Amino acid sequence: MSQRAPFTASWLASPPPSVAVEITATRVLAVALSVQGSSRTIAGHAVEPLASGLATPALNAPNVHDERGLASAIDGVLQKVDARTRRIALVLPDSVAKVSLVRFEKVPQKLQDLEQLIRWQVRKAAPFRIEDGQVSWQDATSLPGGGREFLVTVARRDIVAAYERVCDAIGVHAGVVDIASFNQINAVLAAAPSSGDWLLVNVAADYATLAVVRDEQVISYRNRSTGGIGDLPDLVHQTAMYHEDRLGGGGFTKVVLAGASVIGVEEAERFRRLLEERIGMSVQPMDFRPAAEVRDRIVASWELLDMLAPAVGVLLRDRVARRPASPRSSPEQVA
């Protein structure tokens, strides 16, 4: 899938990790995946709340304010799911990265020339020097005449390094670093083949992301800071109209609501109904179980599936045959 890790390390010949850790402003979560042939099962999960201010995900400001405290929290959840693991996938909030769709009518043949062109294009949108950024991209929609759109992700290198350093402190290597919405998309696509255009609505405590996916590729991506659900139903409606008027869409085949467990069951259900009324179609909760089973002893509530989805998505991304090669990035950007 094109929406795979915006930041990835150079151990691509190695098997993918079986444990993922997600860090938000309020919690650390770990998920362990068991693979037996074609069967994938959530072997365990653990969650630990974070003290206020310990980590504050942001695009252009320090994120980690207490490395020792964050390292202790990560170690705590890893001890509960797989104390022996030394390599993990790390999932961070969407707010740590700038995601753009960049279009070129003519694509350079040389990778180095393409990289320079992409960096030149996204430097204007980044709120920091592009030289200080970690840049990766994926092929997206092909255009008539040989042009192409690229899904480009930019993050401050020192911010990513701070999270990686916290993992190193407890003897764990973050071989893959990714953002939440990309892996919610991974979880949806792993659970069911893509058919037509669909919309992901990712609600977090301090931001929301709307992503339109077509043939396993993101064709529209919008992230905005928010203090609550507020006018999100209207924004979803606007996205649906933009999809129909500008992206040649004939309506969404499905709308998936993700991340809403952070606002509580009752508020999430109220929000889901508001969305349905605003766009005139059913809104589905996140459910990755067709791709990864949940053990019988774990109660698979809607809240749990929603909470685990980003970590499960990053663990599934390299275990589904239709996924393409890893996204490309500058050699000096690879951890």
Contacts in CASP RR format, 6 or more apart in sequence:
PFRMAT RR
TARGET T0000
AUTHOR 0000-0000-0000
METHOD contacts of the structure
MODEL  1
MSQRAPFTASWLASPPPSVAVEITATRVLAVALSVQGSSRTIAGHAVEPL
ASGLATPALNAPNVHDERGLASAIDGVLQKVDARTRRIALVLPDSVAKVS
LVRFEKVPQKLQDLEQLIRWQVRKAAPFRIEDGQVSWQDATSLPGGGREF
LVTVARRDIVAAYERVCDAIGVHAGVVDIASFNQINAVLAAAPSSGDWLL
VNVAADYATLAVVRDEQVISYRNRSTGGIGDLPDLVHQTAMYHEDRLGGG
GFTKVVLAGASVIGVEEAERFRRLLEERIGMSVQPMDFRPAAEVRDRIVA
SWELLDMLAPAVGVLLRDRVARRPASPRSSPEQVA
1 185 0 8 1.000
1 186 0 8 1.000
1 189 0 8 1.000
1 216 0 8 1.000
1 217 0 8 1.000
1 317 0 8 1.000
1 320 0 8 1.000
1 322 0 8 1.000
1 323 0 8 1.000
1 324 0 8 1.000
2 138 0 8 1.000
2 139 0 8 1.000
2 140 0 8 1.000
2 151 0 8 1.000
2 216 0 8 1.000
2 217 0 8 1.000
2 218 0 8 1.000
2 324 0 8 1.000
2 327 0 8 1.000
3 138 0 8 1.000
3 151 0 8 1.000
3 182 0 8 1.000
3 185 0 8 1.000
3 186 0 8 1.000
3 211 0 8 1.000
3 213 0 8 1.000
3 216 0 8 1.000
3 217 0 8 1.000
3 218 0 8 1.000
4 138 0 8 1.000
4 178 0 8 1.000
4 182 0 8 1.000
4 186 0 8 1.000
4 317 0 8 1.000
4 318 0 8 1.000
4 323 0 8 1.000
4 326 0 8 1.000
4 327 0 8 1.000
5 89 0 8 1.000
5 136 0 8 1.000
5 176 0 8 1.000
5 177 0 8 1.000
5 178 0 8 1.000
5 182 0 8 1.000
5 314 0 8 1.000
5 317 0 8 1.000
5 326 0 8 1.000
5 327 0 8 1.000
6 97 0 8 1.000
6 99 0 8 1.000
6 136 0 8 1.000
6 153 0 8 1.000
6 155 0 8 1.000
6 177 0 8 1.000
6 178 0 8 1.000
6 179 0 8 1.000
6 182 0 8 1.000
6 327 0 8 1.000
7 134 0 8 1.000
7 136 0 8 1.000
7 153 0 8 1.000
7 155 0 8 1.000
7 160 0 8 1.000
7 176 0 8 1.000
7 177 0 8 1.000
7 178 0 8 1.000
7 329 0 8 1.000
7 333 0 8 1.000
7 335 0 8 1.000
8 136 0 8 1.000
8 175 0 8 1.000
8 176 0 8 1.000
8 177 0 8 1.000
8 178 0 8 1.000
8 326 0 8 1.000
8 327 0 8 1.000
8 329 0 8 1.000
8 334 0 8 1.000
8 335 0 8 1.000
9 173 0 8 1.000
9 174 0 8 1.000
9 175 0 8 1.000
9 176 0 8 1.000
9 334 0 8 1.000
9 335 0 8 1.000
10 334 0 8 1.000
10 335 0 8 1.000
11 175 0 8 1.000
12 326 0 8 1.000
14 87 0 8 1.000
16 89 0 8 1.000
16 176 0 8 1.000
16 315 0 8 1.000
16 317 0 8 1.000
16 318 0 8 1.000
16 319 0 8 1.000
17 85 0 8 1.000
17 87 0 8 1.000
17 88 0 8 1.000
17 89 0 8 1.000
17 175 0 8 1.000
17 176 0 8 1.000
17 315 0 8 1.000
18 32 0 8 1.000
18 33 0 8 1.000
18 34 0 8 1.000
18 35 0 8 1.000
18 82 0 8 1.000
18 85 0 8 1.000
18 315 0 8 1.000
19 30 0 8 1.000
19 31 0 8 1.000
19 32 0 8 1.000
19 33 0 8 1.000
19 78 0 8 1.000
19 81 0 8 1.000
19 82 0 8 1.000
19 85 0 8 1.000
19 87 0 8 1.000
19 88 0 8 1.000
19 89 0 8 1.000
19 315 0 8 1.000
20 30 0 8 1.000
20 31 0 8 1.000
20 33 0 8 1.000
20 88 0 8 1.000
20 89 0 8 1.000
20 90 0 8 1.000
20 91 0 8 1.000
20 311 0 8 1.000
20 312 0 8 1.000
20 313 0 8 1.000
20 314 0 8 1.000
20 315 0 8 1.000
21 28 0 8 1.000
21 29 0 8 1.000
21 30 0 8 1.000
21 74 0 8 1.000
21 77 0 8 1.000
21 78 0 8 1.000
21 88 0 8 1.000
21 89 0 8 1.000
21 90 0 8 1.000
21 91 0 8 1.000
21 167 0 8 1.000
21 174 0 8 1.000
21 311 0 8 1.000
22 28 0 8 1.000
22 29 0 8 1.000
22 30 0 8 1.000
22 31 0 8 1.000
22 90 0 8 1.000
22 91 0 8 1.000
22 92 0 8 1.000
22 180 0 8 1.000
22 310 0 8 1.000
22 311 0 8 1.000
23 55 0 8 1.000
23 57 0 8 1.000
23 70 0 8 1.000
23 74 0 8 1.000
23 90 0 8 1.000
23 91 0 8 1.000
23 92 0 8 1.000
23 93 0 8 1.000
23 163 0 8 1.000
24 50 0 8 1.000
24 55 0 8 1.000
24 57 0 8 1.000
24 93 0 8 1.000
24 204 0 8 1.000
24 205 0 8 1.000
25 50 0 8 1.000
25 53 0 8 1.000
25 55 0 8 1.000
25 56 0 8 1.000
25 57 0 8 1.000
25 93 0 8 1.000
25 205 0 8 1.000
25 206 0 8 1.000
26 49 0 8 1.000
26 50 0 8 1.000
26 205 0 8 1.000
26 262 0 8 1.000
27 47 0 8 1.000
27 48 0 8 1.000
27 49 0 8 1.000
27 50 0 8 1.000
28 47 0 8 1.000
28 48 0 8 1.000
28 50 0 8 1.000
28 70 0 8 1.000
28 73 0 8 1.000
28 74 0 8 1.000
28 77 0 8 1.000
29 45 0 8 1.000
29 46 0 8 1.000
29 47 0 8 1.000
29 48 0 8 1.000
29 77 0 8 1.000
29 307 0 8 1.000
29 308 0 8 1.000
29 311 0 8 1.000
30 45 0 8 1.000
30 46 0 8 1.000
30 47 0 8 1.000
30 74 0 8 1.000
30 77 0 8 1.000
30 78 0 8 1.000
30 80 0 8 1.000
30 81 0 8 1.000
30 82 0 8 1.000
30 88 0 8 1.000
30 311 0 8 1.000
31 42 0 8 1.000
31 44 0 8 1.000
31 45 0 8 1.000
31 81 0 8 1.000
31 308 0 8 1.000
31 311 0 8 1.000
31 312 0 8 1.000
31 315 0 8 1.000
32 42 0 8 1.000
32 43 0 8 1.000
32 44 0 8 1.000
32 45 0 8 1.000
32 81 0 8 1.000
32 82 0 8 1.000
32 85 0 8 1.000
33 40 0 8 1.000
33 41 0 8 1.000
33 42 0 8 1.000
33 43 0 8 1.000
33 292 0 8 1.000
33 312 0 8 1.000
33 315 0 8 1.000
33 316 0 8 1.000
34 40 0 8 1.000
34 41 0 8 1.000
34 42 0 8 1.000
34 43 0 8 1.000
35 41 0 8 1.000
35 319 0 8 1.000
39 293 0 8 1.000
40 291 0 8 1.000
40 292 0 8 1.000
40 293 0 8 1.000
40 316 0 8 1.000
40 319 0 8 1.000
41 292 0 8 1.000
41 293 0 8 1.000
41 294 0 8 1.000
41 295 0 8 1.000
42 292 0 8 1.000
42 293 0 8 1.000
42 294 0 8 1.000
42 295 0 8 1.000
42 298 0 8 1.000
42 308 0 8 1.000
42 312 0 8 1.000
43 81 0 8 1.000
43 82 0 8 1.000
43 295 0 8 1.000
44 80 0 8 1.000
44 81 0 8 1.000
44 295 0 8 1.000
44 298 0 8 1.000
45 81 0 8 1.000
45 298 0 8 1.000
45 304 0 8 1.000
45 308 0 8 1.000
45 311 0 8 1.000
46 76 0 8 1.000
46 77 0 8 1.000
46 78 0 8 1.000
46 80 0 8 1.000
46 81 0 8 1.000
47 77 0 8 1.000
47 307 0 8 1.000
48 73 0 8 1.000
48 76 0 8 1.000
48 77 0 8 1.000
50 70 0 8 1.000
50 73 0 8 1.000
51 66 0 8 1.000
53 65 0 8 1.000
53 66 0 8 1.000
54 64 0 8 1.000
54 65 0 8 1.000
54 66 0 8 1.000
54 69 0 8 1.000
54 70 0 8 1.000
54 73 0 8 1.000
55 63 0 8 1.000
55 64 0 8 1.000
55 65 0 8 1.000
55 66 0 8 1.000
55 70 0 8 1.000
56 62 0 8 1.000
56 63 0 8 1.000
56 65 0 8 1.000
57 63 0 8 1.000
57 92 0 8 1.000
57 93 0 8 1.000
57 95 0 8 1.000
57 96 0 8 1.000
57 206 0 8 1.000
58 95 0 8 1.000
58 96 0 8 1.000
58 159 0 8 1.000
59 95 0 8 1.000
59 96 0 8 1.000
59 97 0 8 1.000
59 98 0 8 1.000
59 127 0 8 1.000
59 155 0 8 1.000
59 156 0 8 1.000
60 127 0 8 1.000
60 128 0 8 1.000
60 156 0 8 1.000
62 159 0 8 1.000
62 162 0 8 1.000
63 96 0 8 1.000
63 159 0 8 1.000
63 162 0 8 1.000
63 163 0 8 1.000
64 70 0 8 1.000
64 162 0 8 1.000
64 163 0 8 1.000
64 166 0 8 1.000
67 162 0 8 1.000
67 165 0 8 1.000
67 166 0 8 1.000
67 169 0 8 1.000
68 169 0 8 1.000
70 166 0 8 1.000
71 166 0 8 1.000
71 167 0 8 1.000
71 169 0 8 1.000
71 170 0 8 1.000
74 166 0 8 1.000
74 167 0 8 1.000
74 170 0 8 1.000
74 172 0 8 1.000
75 170 0 8 1.000
78 85 0 8 1.000
78 88 0 8 1.000
78 170 0 8 1.000
78 172 0 8 1.000
85 172 0 8 1.000
86 171 0 8 1.000
86 172 0 8 1.000
86 173 0 8 1.000
87 172 0 8 1.000
87 173 0 8 1.000
87 175 0 8 1.000
88 167 0 8 1.000
88 172 0 8 1.000
88 173 0 8 1.000
88 174 0 8 1.000
88 175 0 8 1.000
89 174 0 8 1.000
89 175 0 8 1.000
89 176 0 8 1.000
89 177 0 8 1.000
89 178 0 8 1.000
89 311 0 8 1.000
89 314 0 8 1.000
89 315 0 8 1.000
90 163 0 8 1.000
90 164 0 8 1.000
90 167 0 8 1.000
90 174 0 8 1.000
90 175 0 8 1.000
90 176 0 8 1.000
90 177 0 8 1.000
90 178 0 8 1.000
91 178 0 8 1.000
91 179 0 8 1.000
91 180 0 8 1.000
91 183 0 8 1.000
91 310 0 8 1.000
91 311 0 8 1.000
91 314 0 8 1.000
92 163 0 8 1.000
92 177 0 8 1.000
92 178 0 8 1.000
92 179 0 8 1.000
92 180 0 8 1.000
93 179 0 8 1.000
93 180 0 8 1.000
93 204 0 8 1.000
93 206 0 8 1.000
93 207 0 8 1.000
94 179 0 8 1.000
94 180 0 8 1.000
94 181 0 8 1.000
94 202 0 8 1.000
94 204 0 8 1.000
94 207 0 8 1.000
94 209 0 8 1.000
94 223 0 8 1.000
95 204 0 8 1.000
95 206 0 8 1.000
95 207 0 8 1.000
95 223 0 8 1.000
95 225 0 8 1.000
96 155 0 8 1.000
96 159 0 8 1.000
96 160 0 8 1.000
96 179 0 8 1.000
97 153 0 8 1.000
97 154 0 8 1.000
97 155 0 8 1.000
97 179 0 8 1.000
98 122 0 8 1.000
98 125 0 8 1.000
98 126 0 8 1.000
98 127 0 8 1.000
98 153 0 8 1.000
98 154 0 8 1.000
98 155 0 8 1.000
99 151 0 8 1.000
99 152 0 8 1.000
99 153 0 8 1.000
99 154 0 8 1.000
99 179 0 8 1.000
99 221 0 8 1.000
99 223 0 8 1.000
100 122 0 8 1.000
100 125 0 8 1.000
100 151 0 8 1.000
100 152 0 8 1.000
100 154 0 8 1.000
100 221 0 8 1.000
101 140 0 8 1.000
101 149 0 8 1.000
101 150 0 8 1.000
101 151 0 8 1.000
101 152 0 8 1.000
101 218 0 8 1.000
101 219 0 8 1.000
101 220 0 8 1.000
101 221 0 8 1.000
102 118 0 8 1.000
102 121 0 8 1.000
102 122 0 8 1.000
102 137 0 8 1.000
102 149 0 8 1.000
102 150 0 8 1.000
102 152 0 8 1.000
103 143 0 8 1.000
103 147 0 8 1.000
103 148 0 8 1.000
103 149 0 8 1.000
103 150 0 8 1.000
104 117 0 8 1.000
104 147 0 8 1.000
104 148 0 8 1.000
104 149 0 8 1.000
104 150 0 8 1.000
105 143 0 8 1.000
105 145 0 8 1.000
105 146 0 8 1.000
105 147 0 8 1.000
106 146 0 8 1.000
106 147 0 8 1.000
107 114 0 8 1.000
107 146 0 8 1.000
107 147 0 8 1.000
107 148 0 8 1.000
108 114 0 8 1.000
108 117 0 8 1.000
111 328 0 8 1.000
115 135 0 8 1.000
115 328 0 8 1.000
115 330 0 8 1.000
118 135 0 8 1.000
118 137 0 8 1.000
118 150 0 8 1.000
118 152 0 8 1.000
119 130 0 8 1.000
119 135 0 8 1.000
121 152 0 8 1.000
122 130 0 8 1.000
122 135 0 8 1.000
122 152 0 8 1.000
122 154 0 8 1.000
123 129 0 8 1.000
123 130 0 8 1.000
125 154 0 8 1.000
126 133 0 8 1.000
126 154 0 8 1.000
128 156 0 8 1.000
130 154 0 8 1.000
132 156 0 8 1.000
132 157 0 8 1.000
132 158 0 8 1.000
133 154 0 8 1.000
133 155 0 8 1.000
133 156 0 8 1.000
133 157 0 8 1.000
133 333 0 8 1.000
134 154 0 8 1.000
134 155 0 8 1.000
134 156 0 8 1.000
134 157 0 8 1.000
134 160 0 8 1.000
134 329 0 8 1.000
134 333 0 8 1.000
135 152 0 8 1.000
135 153 0 8 1.000
135 154 0 8 1.000
135 329 0 8 1.000
135 330 0 8 1.000
135 333 0 8 1.000
136 152 0 8 1.000
136 153 0 8 1.000
136 327 0 8 1.000
136 328 0 8 1.000
136 329 0 8 1.000
136 333 0 8 1.000
137 150 0 8 1.000
137 151 0 8 1.000
137 152 0 8 1.000
137 153 0 8 1.000
137 327 0 8 1.000
137 328 0 8 1.000
137 329 0 8 1.000
138 150 0 8 1.000
138 151 0 8 1.000
138 327 0 8 1.000
138 328 0 8 1.000
139 148 0 8 1.000
139 150 0 8 1.000
139 151 0 8 1.000
139 324 0 8 1.000
140 148 0 8 1.000
140 149 0 8 1.000
140 150 0 8 1.000
140 151 0 8 1.000
140 217 0 8 1.000
140 218 0 8 1.000
140 219 0 8 1.000
141 148 0 8 1.000
141 149 0 8 1.000
141 214 0 8 1.000
141 217 0 8 1.000
141 219 0 8 1.000
142 148 0 8 1.000
142 149 0 8 1.000
143 149 0 8 1.000
149 219 0 8 1.000
151 217 0 8 1.000
151 218 0 8 1.000
151 221 0 8 1.000
153 179 0 8 1.000
157 333 0 8 1.000
160 177 0 8 1.000
160 335 0 8 1.000
163 174 0 8 1.000
163 177 0 8 1.000
164 174 0 8 1.000
164 177 0 8 1.000
164 335 0 8 1.000
167 173 0 8 1.000
167 174 0 8 1.000
174 335 0 8 1.000
175 335 0 8 1.000
176 314 0 8 1.000
177 335 0 8 1.000
178 314 0 8 1.000
180 202 0 8 1.000
180 204 0 8 1.000
180 209 0 8 1.000
180 259 0 8 1.000
180 310 0 8 1.000
181 200 0 8 1.000
181 202 0 8 1.000
181 209 0 8 1.000
181 211 0 8 1.000
181 221 0 8 1.000
181 223 0 8 1.000
181 258 0 8 1.000
181 310 0 8 1.000
183 309 0 8 1.000
183 310 0 8 1.000
183 311 0 8 1.000
183 312 0 8 1.000
183 313 0 8 1.000
183 314 0 8 1.000
183 317 0 8 1.000
184 200 0 8 1.000
184 202 0 8 1.000
184 256 0 8 1.000
184 258 0 8 1.000
184 259 0 8 1.000
184 286 0 8 1.000
184 309 0 8 1.000
184 310 0 8 1.000
184 313 0 8 1.000
185 200 0 8 1.000
185 211 0 8 1.000
185 213 0 8 1.000
185 218 0 8 1.000
186 313 0 8 1.000
186 314 0 8 1.000
186 316 0 8 1.000
186 317 0 8 1.000
187 286 0 8 1.000
187 288 0 8 1.000
187 291 0 8 1.000
187 309 0 8 1.000
187 310 0 8 1.000
187 312 0 8 1.000
187 313 0 8 1.000
187 316 0 8 1.000
188 198 0 8 1.000
188 200 0 8 1.000
188 213 0 8 1.000
188 256 0 8 1.000
188 286 0 8 1.000
188 288 0 8 1.000
189 213 0 8 1.000
189 216 0 8 1.000
189 320 0 8 1.000
190 288 0 8 1.000
190 290 0 8 1.000
190 291 0 8 1.000
190 292 0 8 1.000
190 313 0 8 1.000
190 316 0 8 1.000
190 317 0 8 1.000
190 319 0 8 1.000
190 320 0 8 1.000
191 287 0 8 1.000
191 288 0 8 1.000
191 289 0 8 1.000
191 290 0 8 1.000
191 291 0 8 1.000
192 290 0 8 1.000
194 213 0 8 1.000
194 214 0 8 1.000
194 215 0 8 1.000
194 216 0 8 1.000
195 253 0 8 1.000
196 214 0 8 1.000
196 215 0 8 1.000
196 253 0 8 1.000
197 212 0 8 1.000
197 213 0 8 1.000
197 214 0 8 1.000
197 219 0 8 1.000
197 243 0 8 1.000
197 247 0 8 1.000
197 249 0 8 1.000
197 250 0 8 1.000
197 251 0 8 1.000
197 252 0 8 1.000
197 253 0 8 1.000
198 212 0 8 1.000
198 213 0 8 1.000
198 252 0 8 1.000
198 253 0 8 1.000
198 254 0 8 1.000
198 255 0 8 1.000
198 256 0 8 1.000
199 210 0 8 1.000
199 211 0 8 1.000
199 212 0 8 1.000
199 213 0 8 1.000
199 236 0 8 1.000
199 239 0 8 1.000
199 240 0 8 1.000
199 243 0 8 1.000
199 252 0 8 1.000
199 254 0 8 1.000
199 255 0 8 1.000
199 256 0 8 1.000
200 209 0 8 1.000
200 210 0 8 1.000
200 211 0 8 1.000
200 212 0 8 1.000
200 213 0 8 1.000
200 256 0 8 1.000
200 258 0 8 1.000
201 208 0 8 1.000
201 209 0 8 1.000
201 210 0 8 1.000
201 232 0 8 1.000
201 236 0 8 1.000
201 255 0 8 1.000
201 256 0 8 1.000
201 257 0 8 1.000
201 258 0 8 1.000
201 275 0 8 1.000
201 283 0 8 1.000
202 208 0 8 1.000
202 209 0 8 1.000
202 210 0 8 1.000
202 211 0 8 1.000
202 258 0 8 1.000
202 259 0 8 1.000
203 229 0 8 1.000
203 232 0 8 1.000
203 257 0 8 1.000
203 258 0 8 1.000
203 259 0 8 1.000
203 260 0 8 1.000
203 262 0 8 1.000
203 263 0 8 1.000
203 268 0 8 1.000
203 271 0 8 1.000
204 259 0 8 1.000
204 262 0 8 1.000
205 227 0 8 1.000
205 228 0 8 1.000
205 262 0 8 1.000
205 263 0 8 1.000
206 225 0 8 1.000
206 226 0 8 1.000
206 227 0 8 1.000
207 223 0 8 1.000
207 224 0 8 1.000
207 225 0 8 1.000
207 226 0 8 1.000
208 223 0 8 1.000
208 224 0 8 1.000
208 226 0 8 1.000
208 229 0 8 1.000
208 232 0 8 1.000
208 235 0 8 1.000
209 221 0 8 1.000
209 222 0 8 1.000
209 223 0 8 1.000
210 220 0 8 1.000
210 221 0 8 1.000
210 222 0 8 1.000
210 235 0 8 1.000
210 236 0 8 1.000
210 239 0 8 1.000
211 218 0 8 1.000
211 220 0 8 1.000
211 221 0 8 1.000
211 222 0 8 1.000
212 218 0 8 1.000
212 219 0 8 1.000
212 220 0 8 1.000
212 221 0 8 1.000
212 239 0 8 1.000
212 243 0 8 1.000
212 247 0 8 1.000
212 252 0 8 1.000
213 219 0 8 1.000
214 247 0 8 1.000
216 322 0 8 1.000
219 247 0 8 1.000
220 239 0 8 1.000
220 242 0 8 1.000
220 243 0 8 1.000
220 247 0 8 1.000
222 235 0 8 1.000
222 239 0 8 1.000
224 235 0 8 1.000
226 232 0 8 1.000
228 263 0 8 1.000
229 263 0 8 1.000
229 267 0 8 1.000
229 271 0 8 1.000
229 274 0 8 1.000
232 271 0 8 1.000
232 275 0 8 1.000
233 271 0 8 1.000
233 274 0 8 1.000
233 275 0 8 1.000
233 277 0 8 1.000
233 278 0 8 1.000
233 279 0 8 1.000
234 278 0 8 1.000
236 255 0 8 1.000
236 275 0 8 1.000
236 278 0 8 1.000
236 279 0 8 1.000
237 278 0 8 1.000
237 279 0 8 1.000
240 251 0 8 1.000
240 252 0 8 1.000
240 279 0 8 1.000
243 249 0 8 1.000
243 250 0 8 1.000
243 251 0 8 1.000
243 252 0 8 1.000
244 250 0 8 1.000
244 251 0 8 1.000
252 279 0 8 1.000
252 281 0 8 1.000
254 282 0 8 1.000
254 284 0 8 1.000
255 275 0 8 1.000
255 279 0 8 1.000
255 281 0 8 1.000
255 282 0 8 1.000
255 283 0 8 1.000
255 284 0 8 1.000
256 283 0 8 1.000
256 284 0 8 1.000
256 285 0 8 1.000
256 286 0 8 1.000
257 268 0 8 1.000
257 271 0 8 1.000
257 272 0 8 1.000
257 275 0 8 1.000
257 283 0 8 1.000
257 284 0 8 1.000
257 285 0 8 1.000
257 286 0 8 1.000
258 286 0 8 1.000
258 306 0 8 1.000
258 309 0 8 1.000
259 286 0 8 1.000
259 306 0 8 1.000
259 307 0 8 1.000
259 309 0 8 1.000
260 267 0 8 1.000
260 268 0 8 1.000
260 271 0 8 1.000
260 272 0 8 1.000
260 285 0 8 1.000
260 306 0 8 1.000
261 268 0 8 1.000
261 302 0 8 1.000
261 303 0 8 1.000
261 306 0 8 1.000
261 307 0 8 1.000
263 271 0 8 1.000
264 303 0 8 1.000
265 302 0 8 1.000
265 303 0 8 1.000
272 283 0 8 1.000
272 285 0 8 1.000
275 283 0 8 1.000
276 282 0 8 1.000
276 283 0 8 1.000
285 302 0 8 1.000
285 305 0 8 1.000
285 306 0 8 1.000
286 302 0 8 1.000
286 305 0 8 1.000
286 306 0 8 1.000
286 309 0 8 1.000
287 305 0 8 1.000
288 305 0 8 1.000
288 308 0 8 1.000
288 309 0 8 1.000
288 312 0 8 1.000
288 313 0 8 1.000
288 316 0 8 1.000
289 300 0 8 1.000
289 305 0 8 1.000
291 312 0 8 1.000
291 316 0 8 1.000
291 320 0 8 1.000
292 312 0 8 1.000
292 315 0 8 1.000
292 316 0 8 1.000
294 300 0 8 1.000
294 304 0 8 1.000
294 305 0 8 1.000
298 304 0 8 1.000
317 323 0 8 1.000
END
